[in-house]
Amino acid sequence: MKIYIYIEGAGDEDDTELLLRPRPGFRSGIRSGKETTTGLRPGFIKFFQELYDNAGENINIFIVMCGSRRDAYEDFKTALESQPEALNVLLIDAESPVDSTVTPWEHLRNRTDDHPWILDAVNFEDDQCHLMVQTMEAWFIADIDALKEFYGEGFREDGILQGMARYGSVQEVSKATLKVWLEAATRRSDKRKYHKTNHAPKLLELLDVAKVRQASPYCDRLFTTLTEIMDASAS
């Protein structure tokens, strides 16, 4: 069994090799100041280590970073046609609050900002679509210890903790609010102010997945769904 997870986010050469359609301009090595990132794939592989451990010898899991959310969706659809024997999964940001009464596909189709490219997302299985959070930063604030480890001396979590007291879940916090919290918390840290392109790959590797799953029901849904599918395949 092969499982391909097509993810919204920066990729590198390894992702280019896994893509089933040519993508002019798909590049790695995003450089900013003195720091360089070669994509989020290594971070996601570390984050999904539990899935790899559960997969065993007869199940292969492939993480594919696709760039924009639209490109991730297009790559997912291409995979459905080109490798129908595999389990193809789409994982993208929710971008906005999610109504608990709708499926992930319905949430995306209801978002005007994702029109028109998402409107043909019909007749797909619910298990094939998963939402991260409104944005990846919500996963980061779910594990304050990881943030402390990465940012070192000068990191101040008080604003994040006080802010979260007003929410029931990290999934409810908007992108704008998350950015304000992280920039304020890291302004005087060893790594200086939070920078998603430069910092996200390493932060993903440091996260305690159990904490993130507890704080983010949609993250837990992804792990639970894939684990159940793999268990069924192995039985």
C-alpha positions in Angstrom: 0.0 0.0 0.0 1.2 3.5 -0.8 0.0 6.7 0.9 0.7 10.1 -0.6 0.0 13.2 1.4 -0.1 16.4 -0.7 0.5 19.3 1.5 0.3 23.1 1.1 3.7 24.6 1.8 7.2 25.2 0.5 8.9 22.3 -1.2 12.3 21.3 -2.4 13.9 19.0 -5.1 12.6 15.8 -3.5 9.1 17.1 -3.8 9.7 18.0 -7.4 10.6 14.3 -8.1 7.4 13.1 -6.4 5.1 15.5 -8.3 3.2 13.8 -11.1 3.0 16.9 -13.4 5.7 19.4 -14.4 5.8 22.6 -12.4 7.8 25.4 -14.0 9.3 27.6 -11.3 8.9 25.2 -8.4 12.1 25.9 -6.5 13.8 25.3 -3.2 16.4 27.2 -1.3 14.3 30.2 -0.3 16.9 32.6 1.0 16.3 35.4 3.4 19.1 37.3 5.1 21.6 34.8 6.5 19.2 31.9 6.9 18.1 29.4 4.3 15.3 26.8 4.2 15.0 23.9 1.8 11.3 23.3 2.3 9.0 21.8 4.9 9.2 18.2 4.0 11.9 17.1 6.5 9.8 18.8 9.3 6.6 17.0 8.2 8.4 13.7 8.0 9.6 14.1 11.6 6.1 15.3 12.7 4.5 12.2 11.1 7.0 9.8 12.5 4.3 8.0 14.4 2.6 7.2 11.1 5.8 5.9 9.6 6.4 3.7 12.7 2.9 2.3 12.4 3.1 1.7 8.6 5.4 -1.3 8.9 7.2 -2.9 5.9 4.2 -3.2 3.5 3.0 0.4 3.6 5.0 3.3 2.2 4.1 6.9 3.1 5.2 9.8 0.8 5.1 13.5 1.9 4.8 15.9 -1.0 5.1 19.6 -0.4 3.2 21.3 -3.3 3.5 25.1 -2.8 0.3 27.0 -2.9 -3.0 25.5 -1.7 -4.3 25.6 -5.2 -1.3 23.7 -6.5 -1.7 21.1 -3.6 -5.3 20.5 -4.7 -4.3 20.2 -8.4 -1.5 17.8 -7.5 -4.0 15.8 -5.4 -6.5 15.5 -8.4 -3.7 14.5 -10.7 -2.7 11.8 -8.3 -6.2 10.4 -8.2 -6.1 9.9 -12.0 -2.4 8.8 -12.2 -2.1 6.5 -9.2 -5.7 5.4 -8.3 -4.3 2.3 -6.5 -2.7 4.5 -3.9 -4.4 6.4 -1.0 -4.0 10.1 -2.0 -4.7 12.6 0.7 -4.9 16.4 0.6 -3.7 18.4 3.7 -4.1 22.2 3.6 -4.7 25.1 5.9 -8.3 25.8 6.9 -7.5 29.6 6.5 -10.7 30.5 8.4 -12.9 29.2 11.2 -14.4 25.8 10.5 -18.1 25.1 11.2 -18.2 21.8 13.0 -21.3 20.8 11.1 -19.6 20.7 7.7 -17.0 18.3 6.2 -13.5 19.6 5.2 -14.5 19.5 1.6 -17.6 21.5 2.3 -15.6 24.0 4.3 -13.2 24.6 1.4 -16.1 24.9 -1.2 -17.8 27.4 1.1 -14.8 29.7 1.1 -15.2 32.5 -1.4 -11.5 33.1 -1.4 -10.9 29.6 -2.7 -13.3 29.9 -5.6 -13.3 28.9 -8.4 -10.6 26.3 -8.2 -12.1 24.3 -5.4 -15.7 24.1 -6.7 -15.1 20.9 -8.5 -14.2 19.1 -5.3 -17.2 16.9 -5.3 -17.6 13.1 -5.1 -14.3 12.8 -3.2 -14.1 10.7 0.0 -14.1 12.7 3.3 -11.1 10.7 4.4 -9.1 12.2 1.5 -9.3 15.8 2.8 -7.7 17.1 6.0 -7.3 20.6 7.4 -4.3 21.6 9.4 -5.6 24.7 11.3 -6.4 28.2 10.2 -2.6 28.4 9.7 0.4 26.4 10.7 1.3 28.8 13.5 -1.6 27.3 15.6 0.3 24.0 15.8 3.4 25.9 17.1 1.6 27.6 20.0 0.1 24.2 21.0 3.7 23.3 22.2 5.1 26.2 24.2 8.1 24.1 25.2 9.1 23.6 21.6 9.0 27.4 21.1 11.1 27.9 24.2 13.7 25.4 23.0 13.9 27.0 19.6 13.9 30.7 20.5 15.9 30.4 23.7 16.7 33.3 26.0 14.3 36.2 25.6 11.2 34.2 24.5 8.1 35.4 26.3 5.1 33.1 26.3 2.9 35.2 28.6 1.0 36.9 25.8 0.3 33.6 24.1 -1.0 31.9 27.3 -3.1 34.9 28.2 -4.5 35.1 24.7 -5.4 31.4 24.5 -7.4 31.7 27.7 -10.1 33.3 25.6 -10.3 30.4 23.1 -11.4 26.8 23.4 -8.9 25.5 20.8 -5.9 26.7 18.8 -8.0 26.1 15.7 -10.2 29.1 16.6 -7.3 31.6 16.6 -7.1 33.7 13.4 -4.0 34.0 11.3 -3.6 37.7 12.1 -3.8 37.0 15.8 -1.3 34.2 15.7 1.2 36.3 13.9 0.9 39.1 16.5 1.3 36.7 19.4 4.4 35.0 17.9 6.1 38.2 16.9 5.6 39.7 20.3 6.8 36.5 22.1 10.0 36.3 20.0 10.9 39.9 19.6 13.7 39.7 22.2 14.7 36.1 21.7 18.0 34.7 20.6 16.5 33.9 17.1 14.8 37.3 17.0 11.3 37.9 15.6 9.3 34.9 14.3 9.9 34.4 10.6 7.8 31.6 9.0 10.0 30.8 6.0 13.1 30.5 8.1 11.8 29.1 11.3 8.8 26.8 10.5 10.9 23.8 9.1 12.8 23.4 12.4 9.8 24.2 14.6 7.9 21.3 12.9 10.7 18.9 13.9 10.6 20.0 17.5 6.9 19.7 18.1 5.5 17.2 20.5 2.8 15.6 18.3 0.7 14.4 21.3 0.4 18.1 22.5 -0.6 19.2 19.0 -3.1 16.4 18.5 -4.7 17.3 21.9 -4.9 21.0 21.0 -6.0 20.5 17.4 -8.9 18.1 16.7 -8.2 18.3 12.9 -4.6 17.2 13.5 -5.9 14.3 15.6 -8.4 13.4 12.9 -5.6 13.1 10.3 -3.5 10.7 12.5 -6.5 8.7 13.6 -7.9 8.3 10.0 -4.6 7.2 8.5 -3.8 4.9 11.4 -7.2 3.2 11.0 -6.8 2.8 7.2 -3.3 1.3 7.7 -4.6 -1.1 10.4 -7.4 -2.2 8.1 -5.0 -2.8 5.3 -2.7 -4.9 7.4 -5.5 -7.1 8.8 
